[in-house]
Amino acid sequence: MNTQNVNVKTATQDPPKRWVKDQRAFANQELGRFVVKYTAYSVRGVFSTHHRYFIFAKSRLDAAFKFGLLAPKESDFVVDAVDVQVPIQDVCISTTGYHFAVDADQWRCLENGEFVEVTSDGDIWNADRTYTLPLYGHLQQYHC
């Protein structure tokens, strides 16, 4: 009879995570975050209100175009300006739609500014590496 000594504690542990700082390991695209400033008019034209809408796009024109597609068809509005909030850069988009970029050697969520850690398989963890963040989904690996 062949027996082996097996340490139960180490046999059941997951292999250590490999933390990644290279954005090129995941599918990415060039995007910036823009602020579309617009004026919306009431149905009778009696009053107007000024609004801002934040959107990810490839250029100012792309931001205005995307805003026009998202705006309600019944509303009467005029786009006053499109300002750059976050310059165009390589951005990874998670499976749940969040945008991430490597900023000063740390992964950062562009929607809320939270710093996170990313494993080689695309899982997104909190900055302390103690638990995963399922709300953010995971990043798709880049395949040539």
GUMIDO-867946 format. One record per residue (C-alpha): residue number from 0; residue in one letter; y, z, x. Coordinates in steps of 0.25 Angstrom, whole numbers, plus 5000, padded with zeros to 4 digits. Each point is the difference from the previous one (the first is absolute). Example, Ala and Ser with C-alpha at 12.3 -4.5 7.8 and 13.67 -1.06 7.14 Angstrom:
// GUMIDO-867946
<r resi="0" resn="a" y="4982" z="5031" x="5049"/>
<r resi="1" resn="s" y="5014" z="4998" x="5006"/>
This chain:
// GUMIDO-867946
<r resi="0" resn="m" y="5000" z="5000" x="5000"/>
<r resi="1" resn="n" y="5013" z="4996" x="5006"/>
<r resi="2" resn="t" y="5012" z="5009" x="4997"/>
<r resi="3" resn="q" y="5014" z="5000" x="5004"/>
<r resi="4" resn="n" y="5011" z="5010" x="5001"/>
<r resi="5" resn="v" y="5011" z="4996" x="4991"/>
<r resi="6" resn="n" y="5013" z="5007" x="4999"/>
<r resi="7" resn="v" y="5003" z="5000" x="4985"/>
<r resi="8" resn="k" y="5015" z="5002" x="5002"/>
<r resi="9" resn="t" y="5002" z="4988" x="5009"/>
<r resi="10" resn="a" y="4990" z="4991" x="4993"/>
<r resi="11" resn="t" y="5008" z="5001" x="4987"/>
<r resi="12" resn="q" y="5014" z="4997" x="5005"/>
<r resi="13" resn="d" y="5007" z="4987" x="4999"/>
<r resi="14" resn="p" y="5003" z="4992" x="5012"/>
<r resi="15" resn="p" y="5014" z="5003" x="5005"/>
<r resi="16" resn="k" y="5011" z="4991" x="4994"/>
<r resi="17" resn="r" y="5007" z="4990" x="5009"/>
<r resi="18" resn="w" y="5015" z="5000" x="4998"/>
<r resi="19" resn="v" y="5007" z="4987" x="5001"/>
<r resi="20" resn="k" y="5015" z="4998" x="5003"/>
<r resi="21" resn="d" y="4999" z="4985" x="5001"/>
<r resi="22" resn="q" y="5005" z="4993" x="4988"/>
<r resi="23" resn="r" y="4993" z="4986" x="5004"/>
<r resi="24" resn="a" y="4986" z="5006" x="4996"/>
<r resi="25" resn="f" y="5004" z="4999" x="4986"/>
<r resi="26" resn="a" y="5004" z="4989" x="4991"/>
<r resi="27" resn="n" y="5015" z="4999" x="5000"/>
<r resi="28" resn="q" y="5012" z="4992" x="4996"/>
<r resi="29" resn="e" y="5015" z="4999" x="5003"/>
<r resi="30" resn="l" y="5008" z="5008" x="4990"/>
<r resi="31" resn="g" y="5013" z="5007" x="4999"/>
<r resi="32" resn="r" y="5005" z="5010" x="4989"/>
<r resi="33" resn="f" y="5012" z="4995" x="4993"/>
<r resi="34" resn="v" y="5010" z="5006" x="4990"/>
<r resi="35" resn="v" y="5004" z="4991" x="4988"/>
<r resi="36" resn="k" y="5013" z="5004" x="4994"/>
<r resi="37" resn="y" y="5003" z="4994" x="4987"/>
<r resi="38" resn="t" y="5008" z="5002" x="4987"/>
<r resi="39" resn="a" y="4994" z="5001" x="4987"/>
<r resi="40" resn="y" y="5008" z="4996" x="4987"/>
<r resi="41" resn="s" y="4998" z="5006" x="4986"/>
<r resi="42" resn="v" y="4995" z="4991" x="4989"/>
<r resi="43" resn="r" y="5014" z="4998" x="4994"/>
<r resi="44" resn="g" y="5007" z="5000" x="5014"/>
<r resi="45" resn="v" y="5007" z="5013" x="4997"/>
<r resi="46" resn="f" y="4996" z="5007" x="5012"/>
<r resi="47" resn="s" y="4993" z="4998" x="5013"/>
<r resi="48" resn="t" y="4992" z="5009" x="5010"/>
<r resi="49" resn="h" y="4998" z="4999" x="5015"/>
<r resi="50" resn="h" y="4986" z="5001" x="5005"/>
<r resi="51" resn="r" y="4991" z="5000" x="5013"/>
<r resi="52" resn="y" y="4986" z="4995" x="5001"/>
<r resi="53" resn="f" y="4992" z="5002" x="5012"/>
<r resi="54" resn="i" y="4990" z="4989" x="5004"/>
<r resi="55" resn="f" y="4991" z="4995" x="5011"/>
<r resi="56" resn="a" y="5003" z="4985" x="5004"/>
<r resi="57" resn="k" y="5000" z="4990" x="5011"/>
<r resi="58" resn="s" y="5015" z="4997" x="5000"/>
<r resi="59" resn="r" y="5012" z="5003" x="4991"/>
<r resi="60" resn="l" y="4998" z="4988" x="4992"/>
<r resi="61" resn="d" y="4985" z="5004" x="4998"/>
<r resi="62" resn="a" y="5005" z="5014" x="4995"/>
<r resi="63" resn="a" y="5010" z="4994" x="4990"/>
<r resi="64" resn="f" y="4989" z="4990" x="4995"/>
<r resi="65" resn="k" y="4990" z="5011" x="4999"/>
<r resi="66" resn="f" y="5010" z="5009" x="4992"/>
<r resi="67" resn="g" y="5003" z="4988" x="4991"/>
<r resi="68" resn="l" y="4985" z="4999" x="4997"/>
<r resi="69" resn="l" y="4998" z="5015" x="4997"/>
<r resi="70" resn="a" y="5013" z="5002" x="4992"/>
<r resi="71" resn="p" y="4998" z="5000" x="4984"/>
<r resi="72" resn="k" y="5003" z="4986" x="4994"/>
<r resi="73" resn="e" y="5009" z="5006" x="4989"/>
<r resi="74" resn="s" y="5010" z="5007" x="5010"/>
<r resi="75" resn="d" y="5012" z="4993" x="5005"/>
<r resi="76" resn="f" y="5003" z="5004" x="5014"/>
<r resi="77" resn="v" y="5007" z="4994" x="5012"/>
<r resi="78" resn="v" y="4995" z="5003" x="5015"/>
<r resi="79" resn="d" y="5012" z="5005" x="5007"/>
<r resi="80" resn="a" y="4994" z="5002" x="5014"/>
<r resi="81" resn="v" y="4987" z="5001" x="5008"/>
<r resi="82" resn="d" y="5000" z="5010" x="5011"/>
<r resi="83" resn="v" y="4990" z="5003" x="5011"/>
<r resi="84" resn="q" y="4995" z="5014" x="5000"/>
<r resi="85" resn="v" y="4988" z="4998" x="5009"/>
<r resi="86" resn="p" y="5001" z="4988" x="5010"/>
<r resi="87" resn="i" y="4989" z="4990" x="4999"/>
<r resi="88" resn="q" y="4988" z="5004" x="5008"/>
<r resi="89" resn="d" y="4984" z="5000" x="5000"/>
<r resi="90" resn="v" y="4995" z="5008" x="4988"/>
<r resi="91" resn="c" y="4986" z="5004" x="4996"/>
<r resi="92" resn="i" y="4998" z="5001" x="4985"/>
<r resi="93" resn="s" y="4989" z="5010" x="4995"/>
<r resi="94" resn="t" y="4990" z="4997" x="4989"/>
<r resi="95" resn="t" y="5009" z="5008" x="4991"/>
<r resi="96" resn="g" y="5013" z="4992" x="5003"/>
<r resi="97" resn="y" y="5007" z="5010" x="5010"/>
<r resi="98" resn="h" y="5007" z="4994" x="5012"/>
<r resi="99" resn="f" y="4997" z="5005" x="5014"/>
<r resi="100" resn="a" y="5006" z="4997" x="5014"/>
<r resi="101" resn="v" y="4999" z="5006" x="5013"/>
<r resi="102" resn="d" y="5013" z="5007" x="5004"/>
<r resi="103" resn="a" y="5001" z="5007" x="5013"/>
<r resi="104" resn="d" y="4985" z="5000" x="5002"/>
<r resi="105" resn="q" y="4998" z="5007" x="4987"/>
<r resi="106" resn="w" y="4996" z="4993" x="4987"/>
<r resi="107" resn="r" y="5010" z="5002" x="4989"/>
<r resi="108" resn="c" y="5000" z="4997" x="4985"/>
<r resi="109" resn="l" y="5012" z="4992" x="4997"/>
<r resi="110" resn="e" y="5001" z="5004" x="4985"/>
<r resi="111" resn="n" y="5002" z="5015" x="5003"/>
<r resi="112" resn="g" y="5001" z="5001" x="5015"/>
<r resi="113" resn="e" y="4988" z="5009" x="5002"/>
<r resi="114" resn="f" y="4993" z="4999" x="5013"/>
<r resi="115" resn="v" y="4985" z="4998" x="4999"/>
<r resi="116" resn="e" y="4988" z="4997" x="5010"/>
<r resi="117" resn="v" y="4991" z="4988" x="4998"/>
<r resi="118" resn="t" y="4985" z="4999" x="5005"/>
<r resi="119" resn="s" y="4994" z="4988" x="5006"/>
<r resi="120" resn="d" y="4993" z="4997" x="4986"/>
<r resi="121" resn="g" y="5013" z="5001" x="4993"/>
<r resi="122" resn="d" y="5000" z="5013" x="4993"/>
<r resi="123" resn="i" y="5013" z="5007" x="4999"/>
<r resi="124" resn="w" y="5001" z="5015" x="5004"/>
<r resi="125" resn="n" y="5011" z="5010" x="4999"/>
<r resi="126" resn="a" y="5008" z="5002" x="5013"/>
<r resi="127" resn="d" y="4992" z="5012" x="5004"/>
<r resi="128" resn="r" y="4987" z="4993" x="4999"/>
<r resi="129" resn="t" y="4994" z="5010" x="4991"/>
<r resi="130" resn="y" y="4997" z="4992" x="4987"/>
<r resi="131" resn="t" y="5001" z="4986" x="4995"/>
<r resi="132" resn="l" y="5011" z="4995" x="4990"/>
<r resi="133" resn="p" y="4993" z="4992" x="4989"/>
<r resi="134" resn="l" y="5013" z="4997" x="4993"/>
<r resi="135" resn="y" y="5003" z="4990" x="5012"/>
<r resi="136" resn="g" y="4987" z="4993" x="4999"/>
<r resi="137" resn="h" y="4996" z="4994" x="5013"/>
<r resi="138" resn="l" y="5004" z="4989" x="5009"/>
<r resi="139" resn="q" y="4992" z="4987" x="5001"/>
<r resi="140" resn="q" y="4995" z="4996" x="5014"/>
<r resi="141" resn="y" y="5005" z="4987" x="5006"/>
<r resi="142" resn="h" y="4989" z="4990" x="5001"/>
<r resi="143" resn="c" y="5002" z="4987" x="5009"/>
